[in-house]
Amino acid sequence: MDVLFAALWGAAGAVSLVIGAWVAVHRRPPKRQVGLVMGFGSGALIAAVAYELVPPGGELSLWAFIALAGGAVVFFFVDRAASASSTGSADRSIVIGALLDGVPESMVLGMGVAAGGHVSIAFLVAVFLSNMPESLGATSGMLASGKTPRQAYRTWWSLVAVAAASAAVGYGILQLLPEADGHFAEAFAAGSVLAMLATSMMPEAYQRGGKATGLLTVLGFAVAGILSALG
């Protein structure tokens, strides 16, 4: 039953993707509001990278930064391959980024359950907060490009299922390899998050929200940072 508990935590962190899609479908927020929310989410993601995903100073290693670079490289090539076979740009890249950072993030949540029977609430909240603006912005782009709400929901529910499965895998890994930790998985996630932010989410947020997006980005960073400090 513990593995099911881990899977539920993985799904809990990712379900905000569906909530963001619901807001985009039913509320149809103006372009500027979407940009501002995406800016807030960008700041929350940067804080998650800084305080939750990159190992703390005493645990930094060459391999952690190799894993970080690996996450960026994988995002780059997967995004480029997808762009060669489909239309759309920013929304597609955000979905790919959500997948590539969501898998290792969920594995870390599952490892936390296996290690001590609990998860970092600060980390879970940071993931939850950052996922919603990602799906809000990407779903708005999907709808604008002609996709149906059903197609958008199918995309995000699929990612929730992947997150749940990834958390269960993380739980299983730590059961089989008690000495393993999630630092390399976290660093890989950090690399894919940073690459996605630089190429897709932040440029899209600024284009939609204008100069005020910078303020919301800092606010998102501050809120996620406070949650990390409290956790």
N, C-alpha and C positions, 0 to 999 in steps of 0.2 A: 504493500500500500504506500510505502514511502516514495517509490518511484512515481506513483500516480500523483502524490503530493507535489513532487518536484515538477511534474508536467503541468500541473495546475498553476504553479507559480510562473512558469514560463509563459503560459497562455495569458496570465493576468498582466504581465508586463507588456504584452503585445496587443491586447484587446483594444487599447486606445487607438490603434490604427483604424479599427472599424468605427470607433466613435468619431474620429476625425473625418472619415468618409461620410458618415451620417450627416454631420454638420454641413459638409460640402454639398450633399445631395438635397437636403431638406431646407436648409437655411439660405443657400446660395449667397454667401457673404460677398460683399464688394471686393474688387480686386485689391484695393489698398489694405483692407482688413486682413485678407489672406496673407499679404506680404508681411504685415506687422506680426502676425501670429507665427509665420515662418521664421521671422527674425528672432522672436522670443525662443522658439524651438532650437534655432541654431546656437544661441547662447547656452541653452541647457545642454546641448550635445557637447559643446566645447568644454563645459564644466565637467561633464561625465568623463570626457577624455582625460582632462587634467587631474581629477581627483579620484576617479573610480577605475579607469581602464589602464592608464600608464602606471606601472608599479611604483611604489614610493621610493624615495631616494636611496634608502638603505638596501633595497632589493633590485635596483637597476642592474641590468647586465647587457652585454653585447647582443645576446640572443633575443632579449626583449625588443630591442630596436630593430633587429633583423625581422622579427615577427611583425612589428609595426609597419616596416617598409613592405613586407609581404602582403599585408592587408591592402595597402594602397595599390600595389602592382596588380593584385587579383581584381580589385575593383576596376582599375583602368582597362584591363583586357576584357573582362566580362562586359563592361559598359560599351566598349568599342565594338565587340562582337554583336551585342544586341542592337547597336545603332546601325550596323551594316545590314540587319535583317528586318528592321521595323522602322516605323515613323515615330515622331515625337522625340523629345530630347530631355528636357528637365524632369518631367514627370516620370519617364522611364528610368532615368538615372537615380532618382530618389527612391523608386521601388527597389532597384538593384542594391542601393546603399542600405535600405532598410533590411533587406535579406542578408547582406554580407555582414552587417554589424549585429543583426538580430540573432543569428545562429550562435556565434561565440558568446554574446551576452547571455542568452538563455542557458547555454552550457554552464556558464559561471554560476547562474542562479541554481541550477541543478546540483552543481558541486557543493554549493553552500549548504543545501539541504542534506547532502550525504555527509558533509564534514561535521555539522553541528545541529542538524535538524531545523535550521532557520535560514533566512536570507537577510541580506542587508536591505532594510527598508529604504534607506536613502538612495541606494543604487536602483532599487525597484521603482521608486518614485521618479528618479531622474530619467530612467528608460521610458516610463509611462508618459511623462510630460513631453519628452522630445519626440515620441512616436506620433502623437496627435497632430502637431503642425506638419510633420512630414506627409502624413496621409491626406490632411486637409489640402495642402498645396498640390500634391500629385493628383488627387481626385478632381480638383478644380480643373487641372490641365487635361485630365482624361475626358471630362465632360465637354470641355471646350473643343476637343479634337474629334468629338462625335461618338465616344464610347458611351454605353448605357450604364445607368446606376448598377444594374445587375452584374455587369462585367467588372466594375470597380469593386463592388462588395466581394465578388469571387476572388479577386486578387488579394485583398486584405485578409479575408478569412483563411485563405491558403497560407499566408504568412503567419497567422496565429497558430495554425496547425503545425507548421514547421518549427515555430518557437517552442511549442509544447513538446514536440518530439526531441528537439535539441536539448531541452532541460532534462528530459529522461535519459538521453545519451550522456550528458554531463554527470548525472547521478551514477549511471552505470560505470563510467570511467573511473570515478573515485572509489567505487566499491571494488573494482578489479585492481586498481593501482592506487593504494592508499597514500603513496608518497607524491602523487601528482598534485599540481595546483593549477589554478586558472590563469596564471600571469601571462603565459604566452597566448592563450585564447583571448584574453583581454587586450593585449597589445595588438594582436591581429585586428580585433574589432576597432581599436583606436585608429589604425591606419586606414581602414575602409571608411570610417566615419569622417576623418579629416579630408580624404580625397573627395568624398561625396559633397561635403560642405563647400569645398573650394570650387568645385566644378559645376555644381547644380543648385544646391539649396540656398546658399547665401547670395549668389548672383540673381536668382529668381526672386528671392525675398526683396532685394533692393530694387529690382525692376518694378515690382508690384507696389511696394510700400514707400519708396522714396527715402529721403534722408532720415526720417524718424525711425527707420528700421535699425539704425545703429544703436539708438537708445534702447530699443526693445531687446536687441541682442545682448547688451550689457545687463539689462534687467533679468533676462533669462539665465545668464551666467550666474548672476548674484543669487537668484532664487535657488538654483540647483546647487550652488556652492554652499549656501546656508544649510540646505537639507543634508548635504554630505557631511558638513561639520557637526550637525546635530546627531547624525547617525553614528 
